[in-house]
Amino acid sequence: MKFFLVLLLLIVLIAGGAAAWMWYGIAKPYQGFAAEGVYVDVPHGASSRHVAALLKTNGVVRSALAFEIYARRASEAHPAGGDYFFDHAMTGREVFWKLADGQTYQQPFTVREGETMFDIARELEAAKFMRAGDFVYARAIRR
């Protein structure tokens, strides 16, 4: 009888420790990335497990497992694909809802009337969006 009580107590302690670790992993802000921020490219249609692994690898979330469990629990919302920028520490919940709401990183770029594709390519390269050659090549393929 005493053995079963000790075993039950041990199981309860392990379960409580696991629950506390999961709560800490999703509820406390984590910044394991560089001070200048990090970009994460989430592929469209990626599973919660893949998204959690990407975020953990890039230092955005503390625990991939805790993030994945939280994402599966919020079954009505799913992380949307796109480019995301993280410049400050966020909780796992905040990261999830940023992805679920599709708050992708957007940088404005204006193309003025009368510019040629080569003008646009030079301006994109000057603004460090992409190499001019890549833009011209992508534009040529679409024709």
DSSP file (Angstrom, degrees, kcal/mol; ACC not computed):
  #  RESIDUE AA STRUCTURE BP1 BP2  ACC     N-H-->O    O-->H-N    N-H-->O    O-->H-N    TCO  KAPPA ALPHA  PHI   PSI    X-CA   Y-CA   Z-CA
    1    1 A M     >        0   0    0      0, 0.0     4,-1.8     0, 0.0     5,-0.1   0.000 360.0 360.0 360.0 -43.7    0.0    0.0    0.0
    2    2 A K  H  >  +     0   0    0      1,-0.2     4,-2.2     2,-0.2     5,-0.2   0.874 360.0  56.2 -63.6 -37.2    2.8    2.4    0.9
    3    3 A F  H  > S+     0   0    0      1,-0.2     4,-2.5     2,-0.2    -1,-0.2   0.905 106.5  49.4 -61.1 -42.6    4.5    1.6   -2.4
    4    4 A F  H  > S+     0   0    0      2,-0.2     4,-2.6     1,-0.2    -1,-0.2   0.858 109.4  51.5 -67.6 -35.7    1.4    2.7   -4.4
    5    5 A L  H  X S+     0   0    0     -4,-1.8     4,-2.5     2,-0.2    -1,-0.2   0.908 111.8  47.0 -66.1 -41.5    1.1    5.9   -2.4
    6    6 A V  H  X S+     0   0    0     -4,-2.2     4,-2.4     2,-0.2    -2,-0.2   0.913 113.5  48.8 -65.4 -42.6    4.8    6.8   -3.2
    7    7 A L  H  X S+     0   0    0     -4,-2.5     4,-2.2     2,-0.2    -2,-0.2   0.908 112.0  48.6 -63.7 -42.9    4.3    5.8   -6.8
    8    8 A L  H  X S+     0   0    0     -4,-2.6     4,-2.4     2,-0.2    -2,-0.2   0.909 111.6  49.5 -63.5 -43.4    1.1    8.0   -7.0
    9    9 A L  H  X S+     0   0    0     -4,-2.5     4,-2.4     1,-0.2    -2,-0.2   0.901 110.7  50.5 -62.1 -41.6    2.9   10.9   -5.4
   10   10 A L  H  X S+     0   0    0     -4,-2.4     4,-2.3     2,-0.2    -2,-0.2   0.902 110.7  48.8 -63.3 -42.6    5.8   10.5   -7.8
   11   11 A I  H  X S+     0   0    0     -4,-2.2     4,-2.6     2,-0.2    -2,-0.2   0.904 111.6  49.5 -64.1 -43.0    3.4   10.5  -10.8
   12   12 A V  H  X S+     0   0    0     -4,-2.4     4,-2.6     2,-0.2    -2,-0.2   0.909 111.4  49.2 -64.2 -42.0    1.6   13.6   -9.5
   13   13 A L  H  X S+     0   0    0     -4,-2.4     4,-2.4     2,-0.2    -2,-0.2   0.907 112.4  47.4 -63.8 -42.5    4.9   15.4   -9.0
   14   14 A I  H  X S+     0   0    0     -4,-2.3     4,-2.5     2,-0.2    -2,-0.2   0.927 113.4  47.9 -65.3 -44.7    6.1   14.5  -12.5
   15   15 A A  H  X S+     0   0    0     -4,-2.6     4,-2.4     1,-0.2    -2,-0.2   0.906 112.8  48.9 -62.9 -41.5    2.8   15.6  -14.1
   16   16 A G  H  X S+     0   0    0     -4,-2.6     4,-2.4     2,-0.2    -2,-0.2   0.904 111.4  49.4 -64.6 -41.2    2.9   18.8  -12.1
   17   17 A G  H  X S+     0   0    0     -4,-2.4     4,-2.4     2,-0.2    -2,-0.2   0.905 111.6  48.8 -63.5 -42.2    6.5   19.5  -13.2
   18   18 A A  H  X S+     0   0    0     -4,-2.5     4,-2.3     2,-0.2    -2,-0.2   0.906 111.9  49.2 -64.6 -41.7    5.6   18.8  -16.8
   19   19 A A  H  X S+     0   0    0     -4,-2.4     4,-2.5     2,-0.2    -2,-0.2   0.906 111.8  48.6 -65.0 -41.0    2.6   21.1  -16.6
   20   20 A A  H  X S+     0   0    0     -4,-2.4     4,-2.7     2,-0.2    -2,-0.2   0.902 111.3  50.2 -65.1 -40.7    4.7   23.9  -15.1
   21   21 A W  H  X S+     0   0    0     -4,-2.4     4,-2.2     2,-0.2    -2,-0.2   0.906 111.9  47.9 -63.8 -41.7    7.4   23.5  -17.7
   22   22 A M  H  X S+     0   0    0     -4,-2.3     4,-1.3     2,-0.2     5,-0.2   0.925 112.8  48.1 -65.2 -44.8    4.7   23.7  -20.5
   23   23 A W  H >X S+     0   0    0     -4,-2.5     4,-2.7     1,-0.2     3,-0.5   0.933 112.8  48.2 -61.2 -45.7    3.1   26.8  -18.9
   24   24 A Y  H 3X S+     0   0    0     -4,-2.7     4,-1.4     1,-0.2    -1,-0.2   0.886 108.8  55.2 -62.0 -39.0    6.5   28.5  -18.5
   25   25 A G  H 3< S+     0   0    0     -4,-2.2    37,-0.6     1,-0.2    38,-0.6   0.767 120.2  29.3 -66.2 -26.9    7.4   27.6  -22.2
   26   26 A I  H << S+     0   0    0     -4,-1.3    67,-1.6    -3,-0.5    66,-0.7   0.698 122.3  46.0-106.4 -24.1    4.3   29.3  -23.6
   27   27 A A  H  < S+     0   0    0     -4,-2.7    -3,-0.2    -5,-0.2    -2,-0.2   0.632  96.5  73.8-100.2 -14.6    3.5   32.1  -21.1
   28   28 A K  S  < S-     0   0    0     -4,-1.4    64,-0.3    -5,-0.3    34,-0.2  -0.851  85.7-111.2-104.6 134.9    6.9   33.7  -20.5
   29   29 A P        -     0   0    0      0, 0.0     2,-0.4     0, 0.0    62,-0.3  -0.271  35.0-165.8 -59.7 145.9    8.6   35.9  -23.1
   30   30 A Y  B     -A   90   0A   0     60,-1.6    60,-0.9    30,-0.3     2,-0.4  -1.000  17.4-179.0-137.9 134.3   11.7   34.4  -24.7
   31   31 A Q        +     0   0    0     -2,-0.4    29,-0.2    58,-0.2    58,-0.1  -0.777  20.3 150.7-135.4  91.4   14.3   36.1  -26.8
   32   32 A G        +     0   0    0     27,-2.3     2,-0.2    -2,-0.4    28,-0.2   0.088  53.8  86.9-103.8  21.7   16.9   33.6  -27.9
   33   33 A F  S    S-     0   0    0     26,-0.3     5,-0.1     1,-0.2    26,-0.1  -0.671  88.7 -71.1-118.0 173.2   17.7   35.6  -31.1
   34   34 A A    >   -     0   0    0     -2,-0.2     3,-1.8     3,-0.2    -1,-0.2  -0.173  43.9-113.8 -63.0 154.8   20.1   38.4  -32.1
   35   35 A A  T 3  S+     0   0    0      1,-0.3    -1,-0.1    -4,-0.0     3,-0.1   0.777 113.9  61.5 -62.0 -28.5   19.3   42.0  -30.8
   36   36 A E  T 3  S-     0   0    0      1,-0.2    -1,-0.3    52,-0.0     2,-0.1   0.545 114.2-112.3 -78.4  -4.1   18.6   43.2  -34.3
   37   37 A G    <   -     0   0    0     -3,-1.8     2,-0.4    50,-0.1    -1,-0.2  -0.320  25.1-102.5 102.0 175.1   15.7   40.8  -34.7
   38   38 A V  E     -B   86   0B   0     48,-2.0    48,-2.7    -2,-0.1     2,-0.4  -1.000  14.0-141.1-143.6 141.7   15.1   37.7  -36.8
   39   39 A Y  E     -B   85   0B   0     -2,-0.4     2,-0.4    46,-0.2    46,-0.2  -0.843  16.4-167.2 -99.0 138.3   13.1   36.9  -39.9
   40   40 A V  E     -B   84   0B   0     44,-2.8    44,-2.7    -2,-0.4     2,-0.8  -0.993   9.9-152.7-128.2 125.4   11.2   33.6  -40.1
   41   41 A D  E     -B   83   0B   0     -2,-0.4    42,-0.2    42,-0.2    40,-0.1  -0.864  11.8-163.3 -99.0 107.8    9.7   32.4  -43.3
   42   42 A V  E     -B   82   0B   0     40,-3.0    40,-2.6    -2,-0.8     3,-0.1  -0.825  19.2-129.5 -93.4 116.5    6.8   30.1  -42.5
   43   43 A P    >   -     0   0    0      0, 0.0     3,-1.6     0, 0.0     2,-0.2  -0.347  29.4-101.1 -64.8 144.4    5.8   28.0  -45.6
   44   44 A H  T 3  S+     0   0    0      1,-0.3    36,-0.1    37,-0.1    38,-0.0  -0.453 107.8  16.7 -65.2 134.0    2.2   28.0  -46.6
   45   45 A G  T 3  S+     0   0    0     34,-0.2    -1,-0.3     1,-0.2    35,-0.1   0.579  88.3 156.9  80.3  10.4    0.4   24.9  -45.4
   46   46 A A    <   -     0   0    0     -3,-1.6    -1,-0.2    33,-0.1     2,-0.0  -0.379  43.3-112.9 -69.2 146.5    3.1   24.0  -42.9
   47   47 A S     >  -     0   0    0      1,-0.1     4,-2.5    -2,-0.1     5,-0.2  -0.312  23.7-110.7 -74.3 162.2    2.1   21.8  -40.0
   48   48 A S  H  > S+     0   0    0      1,-0.2     4,-2.5     2,-0.2     5,-0.2   0.866 120.2  54.3 -60.1 -36.6    2.1   23.1  -36.4
   49   49 A R  H  > S+     0   0    0      2,-0.2     4,-2.2     1,-0.2    -1,-0.2   0.913 109.2  46.4 -64.5 -43.4    5.0   20.8  -35.6
   50   50 A H  H  > S+     0   0    0      2,-0.2     4,-2.3     1,-0.2    -2,-0.2   0.915 113.5  48.5 -66.5 -43.2    7.1   22.3  -38.5
   51   51 A V  H  X S+     0   0    0     -4,-2.5     4,-2.5     2,-0.2    -2,-0.2   0.918 111.1  50.7 -62.7 -43.8    6.2   25.9  -37.5
   52   52 A A  H  X S+     0   0    0     -4,-2.5     4,-2.4     1,-0.2    -1,-0.2   0.907 110.5  49.2 -61.4 -42.1    7.1   25.1  -33.9
   53   53 A A  H  X S+     0   0    0     -4,-2.2     4,-2.6     2,-0.2    -1,-0.2   0.902 110.7  50.4 -64.8 -40.7   10.5   23.7  -35.0
   54   54 A L  H  X S+     0   0    0     -4,-2.3     4,-2.0     2,-0.2    -2,-0.2   0.929 112.4  46.6 -61.0 -45.7   11.2   26.7  -37.2
   55   55 A L  H  <>S+     0   0    0     -4,-2.5     5,-2.9     1,-0.2     6,-0.8   0.890 113.8  47.7 -66.1 -39.9   10.5   29.1  -34.3
   56   56 A K  H ><5S+     0   0    0     -4,-2.4     3,-1.2     3,-0.2    -1,-0.2   0.919 110.7  51.8 -66.5 -43.8   12.5   27.1  -31.9
   57   57 A T  H 3<5S+     0   0    0     -4,-2.6    -2,-0.2     1,-0.3    -1,-0.2   0.868 112.0  46.4 -60.7 -38.0   15.5   26.9  -34.3
   58   58 A N  T 3<5S-     0   0    0     -4,-2.0    -1,-0.3    -5,-0.2    -2,-0.2   0.431 116.2-114.8 -87.0   0.6   15.4   30.7  -34.8
   59   59 A G  T < 5S+     0   0    0     -3,-1.2   -27,-2.3    -4,-0.3   -26,-0.3   0.737  80.7 121.6  78.1  23.2   15.1   31.4  -31.1
   60   60 A V  S   <S+     0   0    0     -5,-2.9    30,-0.4    -6,-0.2     2,-0.3   0.850  72.8  34.7 -87.5 -36.6   11.7   32.9  -31.2
   61   61 A V  S    S-     0   0    0     -6,-0.8    -2,-0.2    -9,-0.2     3,-0.2  -0.875  70.1-138.1-118.8 153.5   10.0   30.4  -28.7
   62   62 A R  S    S+     0   0    0    -37,-0.6     2,-0.4    -2,-0.3    -1,-0.1   0.879  90.5  24.9 -74.2 -40.5   11.4   28.7  -25.7
   63   63 A S     >  -     0   0    0    -38,-0.6     4,-2.0     1,-0.1    -1,-0.2  -0.979  54.2-162.9-136.3 122.1    9.9   25.3  -26.4
   64   64 A A  H  > S+     0   0    0     -2,-0.4     4,-2.6     2,-0.2     5,-0.2   0.889  97.5  52.3 -66.5 -38.8    8.7   23.8  -29.7
   65   65 A L  H  > S+     0   0    0      2,-0.2     4,-2.5     1,-0.2     5,-0.2   0.931 109.7  47.0 -64.7 -46.0    6.6   21.2  -27.8
   66   66 A A  H  > S+     0   0    0      1,-0.2     4,-2.3     2,-0.2    -1,-0.2   0.908 113.9  48.8 -62.9 -41.3    4.8   23.8  -25.7
   67   67 A F  H  X S+     0   0    0     -4,-2.0     4,-2.7     2,-0.2    -2,-0.2   0.922 111.5  49.5 -63.9 -43.5    4.2   25.9  -28.8
   68   68 A E  H  X S+     0   0    0     -4,-2.6     4,-2.4     2,-0.2    -2,-0.2   0.913 111.3  48.2 -63.3 -43.0    2.9   22.9  -30.8
   69   69 A I  H  X S+     0   0    0     -4,-2.5     4,-2.0     2,-0.2    -1,-0.2   0.915 112.8  48.5 -64.6 -41.9    0.5   21.8  -28.0
   70   70 A Y  H  X S+     0   0    0     -4,-2.3     4,-1.8    -5,-0.2    -2,-0.2   0.921 111.6  50.4 -62.8 -42.8   -0.8   25.4  -27.7
   71   71 A A  H  < S+     0   0    0     -4,-2.7    -2,-0.2     1,-0.2     6,-0.2   0.886 111.5  47.4 -64.1 -39.0   -1.3   25.6  -31.4
   72   72 A R  H  < S+     0   0    0     -4,-2.4     3,-0.3     1,-0.2    -1,-0.2   0.843 109.0  54.9 -70.5 -32.3   -3.2   22.3  -31.5
   73   73 A R  H  < S+     0   0    0     -4,-2.0     2,-1.7     1,-0.3    -2,-0.2   0.859  99.6  61.0 -68.8 -34.9   -5.3   23.4  -28.6
   74   74 A A  S >< S+     0   0    0     -4,-1.8     3,-1.7     1,-0.2    -1,-0.3  -0.505  72.3 164.8 -87.2  66.4   -6.4   26.6  -30.5
   75   75 A S  T 3   +     0   0    0     -2,-1.7    -1,-0.2     1,-0.3    -2,-0.1   0.697  62.3  63.0 -65.3 -22.6   -7.9   24.4  -33.2
   76   76 A E  T 3  S+     0   0    0     -3,-0.2     2,-0.4     1,-0.0    -1,-0.3   0.695 104.0  53.7 -76.6 -16.3  -10.0   27.2  -34.8
   77   77 A A    <   -     0   0    0     -3,-1.7    23,-0.1    -6,-0.2    24,-0.1  -0.925  64.5-172.6-121.5 144.2   -6.8   29.1  -35.7
   78   78 A H        -     0   0    0     -2,-0.4     2,-0.1    22,-0.3   -31,-0.1  -0.976  37.1 -95.7-132.2 146.3   -3.7   28.0  -37.6
   79   79 A P        -     0   0    0      0, 0.0     2,-0.3     0, 0.0    21,-0.2  -0.415  42.7-135.8 -61.0 130.1   -0.4   29.7  -38.3
   80   80 A A        -     0   0    0     19,-2.2   -38,-0.1    -2,-0.1    22,-0.1  -0.646  18.8-111.5 -88.6 145.0   -0.5   31.4  -41.7
   81   81 A G        +     0   0    0     -2,-0.3     2,-0.3   -40,-0.1   -37,-0.1  -0.342  65.3  87.9 -70.9 155.7    2.4   31.2  -44.0
   82   82 A G  E    S-B   42   0B   0    -40,-2.6   -40,-3.0    21,-0.1     2,-0.5  -0.855  78.1 -53.9 146.0-178.2    4.5   34.2  -44.8
   83   83 A D  E     -B   41   0B   0     -2,-0.3    22,-3.5   -42,-0.2     2,-0.4  -0.824  51.0-172.2 -95.5 127.5    7.5   36.2  -43.7
   84   84 A Y  E     -B   40   0B   0    -44,-2.7   -44,-2.8    -2,-0.5     2,-0.5  -0.926  11.5-153.1-122.1 145.0    7.5   37.3  -40.1
   85   85 A F  E     -B   39   0B   0     -2,-0.4     2,-0.6   -46,-0.2   -46,-0.2  -0.974   5.1-167.4-120.2 129.1    9.9   39.6  -38.2
   86   86 A F  E     +B   38   0B   0    -48,-2.7   -48,-2.0    -2,-0.5     3,-0.1  -0.959  18.4 160.3-117.8 114.5   10.5   39.4  -34.5
   87   87 A D        +     0   0    0     -2,-0.6     2,-0.3   -50,-0.2    -1,-0.1   0.435  63.9  34.1-114.1  -3.1   12.3   42.3  -33.0
   88   88 A H  S    S-     0   0    0    -58,-0.1    -1,-0.1   -52,-0.0   -58,-0.1  -0.976  94.7 -80.4-147.9 161.2   11.4   42.0  -29.3
   89   89 A A        +     0   0    0     -2,-0.3     2,-0.3   -58,-0.1   -58,-0.2  -0.367  50.2 179.0 -64.6 136.2   10.7   39.2  -26.8
   90   90 A M  B     -A   30   0A   0    -60,-0.9   -60,-1.6   -30,-0.4     2,-0.1  -0.958  29.2-110.4-135.5 153.0    7.2   37.7  -27.0
   91   91 A T     >  -     0   0    0     -2,-0.3     4,-2.3   -62,-0.3   -64,-0.2  -0.376  36.6-108.1 -74.1 163.8    5.4   35.0  -25.2
   92   92 A G  H  > S+     0   0    0    -66,-0.7     4,-2.5   -64,-0.3   -65,-0.2   0.866 121.5  54.1 -60.2 -36.7    4.6   31.8  -27.1
   93   93 A R  H  > S+     0   0    0    -67,-1.6     4,-2.6     2,-0.2     5,-0.2   0.934 108.2  48.3 -62.4 -46.3    0.9   32.8  -27.1
   94   94 A E  H  > S+     0   0    0    -68,-0.2     4,-1.9     1,-0.2    -2,-0.2   0.890 111.7  50.2 -62.5 -39.5    1.7   36.2  -28.7
   95   95 A V  H  X S+     0   0    0     -4,-2.3     4,-2.1     2,-0.2    -1,-0.2   0.934 110.7  50.0 -63.1 -45.8    3.9   34.5  -31.3
   96   96 A F  H  X S+     0   0    0     -4,-2.5     4,-3.0     1,-0.2    -2,-0.2   0.938 112.4  45.6 -58.8 -47.9    1.1   32.1  -32.1
   97   97 A W  H  X S+     0   0    0     -4,-2.6     4,-2.3     1,-0.2    -1,-0.2   0.802 108.3  57.0 -71.0 -26.9   -1.5   34.8  -32.5
   98   98 A K  H  <>S+     0   0    0     -4,-1.9     5,-2.4    -5,-0.2     4,-0.3   0.921 114.1  40.0 -64.1 -42.5    0.8   36.9  -34.6
   99   99 A L  H ><5S+     0   0    0     -4,-2.1   -19,-2.2     3,-0.2     3,-0.8   0.895 115.3  51.1 -72.1 -40.5    1.1   34.0  -37.0
  100  100 A A  H 3<5S+     0   0    0     -4,-3.0   -22,-0.3   -21,-0.2    -2,-0.2   0.861 111.0  48.4 -66.5 -35.5   -2.6   33.0  -36.8
  101  101 A D  T 3<5S-     0   0    0     -4,-2.3    -1,-0.2    -5,-0.2    -2,-0.2   0.542 111.6-123.3 -80.8  -6.4   -3.6   36.6  -37.5
  102  102 A G  T < 5 +     0   0    0     -3,-0.8     2,-2.4    -4,-0.3    -3,-0.2   0.856  45.4 169.2  69.3  35.9   -1.2   36.7  -40.5
  103  103 A Q      < +     0   0    0     -5,-2.4    -1,-0.2    -6,-0.2     3,-0.1  -0.431  18.8 177.4 -80.1  67.6    0.7   39.7  -39.2
  104  104 A T        -     0   0    0     -2,-2.4     2,-0.4    -3,-0.1   -20,-0.3  -0.224  37.0 -94.8 -71.5 161.6    3.4   39.3  -41.8
  105  105 A Y        -     0   0    0    -22,-3.5     2,-0.4     2,-0.0   -22,-0.2  -0.648  46.6-177.0 -78.9 126.3    6.4   41.6  -42.3
  106  106 A Q        -     0   0    0     -2,-0.4   -22,-0.0    -3,-0.1    -3,-0.0  -0.988  13.0-168.3-128.7 135.7    5.7   44.2  -45.0
  107  107 A Q        -     0   0    0     -2,-0.4     2,-0.1     2,-0.0    -2,-0.0  -0.987  25.8-124.2-123.2 123.8    8.0   46.8  -46.2
  108  108 A P        +     0   0    0      0, 0.0     2,-0.3     0, 0.0    -2,-0.0  -0.360  30.1 176.5 -69.2 143.8    6.6   49.6  -48.5
  109  109 A F        -     0   0    0     -2,-0.1     2,-0.5     2,-0.0    15,-0.0  -0.959  15.1-150.3-147.1 127.6    8.1   50.2  -51.9
  110  110 A T        -     0   0    0     -2,-0.3     2,-0.6     2,-0.0     0, 0.0  -0.865   3.4-160.1-107.8 130.2    6.8   52.7  -54.4
  111  111 A V        -     0   0    0     -2,-0.5     2,-0.2     4,-0.0     3,-0.1  -0.935  20.3-142.9-104.9 118.7    7.1   52.3  -58.1
  112  112 A R    >   -     0   0    0     -2,-0.6     3,-1.7     1,-0.1     8,-0.1  -0.512  27.5 -92.3 -83.1 150.1    6.7   55.6  -59.8
  113  113 A E  T 3  S+     0   0    0      1,-0.2    -1,-0.1    -2,-0.2     3,-0.1  -0.311 109.6  25.4 -59.3 135.9    4.9   56.0  -63.1
  114  114 A G  T 3  S+     0   0    0      1,-0.3    -1,-0.2    -3,-0.1     2,-0.2   0.353  84.9 136.2  92.7  -5.5    7.1   55.8  -66.1
  115  115 A E    <   -     0   0    0     -3,-1.7    -1,-0.3     1,-0.1     2,-0.1  -0.526  48.0-134.9 -76.1 141.3    9.9   53.7  -64.5
  116  116 A T     >  -     0   0    0     -2,-0.2     4,-2.2    -3,-0.1     5,-0.2  -0.409  28.1-103.9 -84.7 169.2   11.2   50.8  -66.6
  117  117 A M  H  > S+     0   0    0      1,-0.2     4,-2.1     2,-0.2     5,-0.1   0.802 124.2  55.1 -65.2 -26.4   11.8   47.4  -65.1
  118  118 A F  H  > S+     0   0    0      2,-0.2     4,-2.2     1,-0.2    -1,-0.2   0.859 106.3  50.1 -74.4 -35.2   15.5   48.2  -65.0
  119  119 A D  H  > S+     0   0    0      2,-0.2     4,-2.2     1,-0.2    -2,-0.2   0.926 112.5  47.7 -63.0 -45.1   14.9   51.4  -63.0
  120  120 A I  H  X S+     0   0    0     -4,-2.2     4,-2.5     1,-0.2    -2,-0.2   0.908 109.9  52.8 -62.8 -42.4   12.8   49.3  -60.6
  121  121 A A  H  X S+     0   0    0     -4,-2.1     4,-2.0     1,-0.2    -1,-0.2   0.913 109.4  48.4 -61.0 -43.9   15.5   46.7  -60.4
  122  122 A R  H  X S+     0   0    0     -4,-2.2     4,-2.5     1,-0.2    -1,-0.2   0.903 112.4  48.8 -63.7 -41.0   18.2   49.3  -59.5
  123  123 A E  H  X S+     0   0    0     -4,-2.2     4,-2.0     2,-0.2    -2,-0.2   0.880 109.4  52.1 -67.9 -37.7   15.9   50.8  -56.8
  124  124 A L  H  <>S+     0   0    0     -4,-2.5     5,-2.7     2,-0.2     6,-0.8   0.900 112.7  45.5 -63.2 -40.1   15.1   47.4  -55.3
  125  125 A E  H ><5S+     0   0    0     -4,-2.0     3,-1.2     3,-0.2    -2,-0.2   0.902 111.0  52.1 -70.6 -40.0   18.9   46.7  -55.1
  126  126 A A  H 3<5S+     0   0    0     -4,-2.5    -2,-0.2     1,-0.3    -1,-0.2   0.858 110.5  48.5 -63.3 -34.5   19.6   50.1  -53.6
  127  127 A A  T 3<5S-     0   0    0     -4,-2.0    -1,-0.3    -5,-0.2    -2,-0.2   0.442 115.0-120.8 -84.0   0.1   17.0   49.6  -50.9
  128  128 A K  T < 5S+     0   0    0     -3,-1.2    -3,-0.2     2,-0.2     3,-0.1   0.797  77.0 124.6  64.4  32.3   18.5   46.1  -50.3
  129  129 A F  S   <S-     0   0    0     -5,-2.7     2,-0.3     1,-0.4    -4,-0.2   0.893  81.5 -32.3 -81.4 -45.4   15.3   44.2  -51.1
  130  130 A M  S    S-     0   0    0     -6,-0.8    -1,-0.4    -9,-0.2    -2,-0.2  -0.975  73.8 -77.2-164.8 165.9   16.8   42.0  -53.7
  131  131 A R     >  -     0   0    0     -2,-0.3     4,-1.7     1,-0.1     3,-0.3  -0.503  37.6-127.7 -73.6 144.7   19.5   41.9  -56.3
  132  132 A A  H  > S+     0   0    0      1,-0.2     4,-2.5     2,-0.2     5,-0.2   0.893 108.9  55.4 -59.9 -41.4   18.7   43.7  -59.5
  133  133 A G  H  > S+     0   0    0      1,-0.2     4,-2.5     2,-0.2    -1,-0.2   0.869 104.7  52.8 -61.5 -37.4   19.5   40.7  -61.6
  134  134 A D  H  > S+     0   0    0     -3,-0.3     4,-2.6     2,-0.2    -1,-0.2   0.904 110.3  48.0 -64.5 -41.3   17.1   38.5  -59.6
  135  135 A F  H  X S+     0   0    0     -4,-1.7     4,-2.5     2,-0.2    -2,-0.2   0.936 113.0  46.8 -65.1 -46.3   14.3   40.9  -60.3
  136  136 A V  H  X S+     0   0    0     -4,-2.5     4,-2.2     2,-0.2    -2,-0.2   0.901 113.8  49.1 -63.4 -40.5   15.0   41.2  -64.0
  137  137 A Y  H  X S+     0   0    0     -4,-2.5     4,-1.9    -5,-0.2    -2,-0.2   0.932 112.2  47.1 -64.4 -46.1   15.3   37.4  -64.3
  138  138 A A  H  X S+     0   0    0     -4,-2.6     4,-1.4     1,-0.2    -2,-0.2   0.885 113.0  50.0 -63.6 -38.2   12.0   36.8  -62.4
  139  139 A R  H  X S+     0   0    0     -4,-2.5     4,-0.5     1,-0.2    -1,-0.2   0.884 109.4  51.1 -66.6 -39.3   10.3   39.5  -64.6
  140  140 A A  H >< S+     0   0    0     -4,-2.2     3,-0.7     1,-0.2    -2,-0.2   0.851 106.7  54.3 -68.5 -34.5   11.6   37.9  -67.8
  141  141 A I  H 3< S+     0   0    0     -4,-1.9    -1,-0.2     1,-0.2    -2,-0.2   0.873 101.3  59.3 -66.6 -37.1   10.3   34.4  -66.7
  142  142 A R  H 3<        0   0    0     -4,-1.4    -1,-0.2     1,-0.3    -2,-0.2   0.665 360.0 360.0 -69.3 -16.1    6.8   35.7  -66.2
  143  143 A R    <<        0   0    0     -3,-0.7    -1,-0.3    -4,-0.5    -2,-0.1   0.471 360.0 360.0 -80.4 360.0    6.5   36.9  -69.8
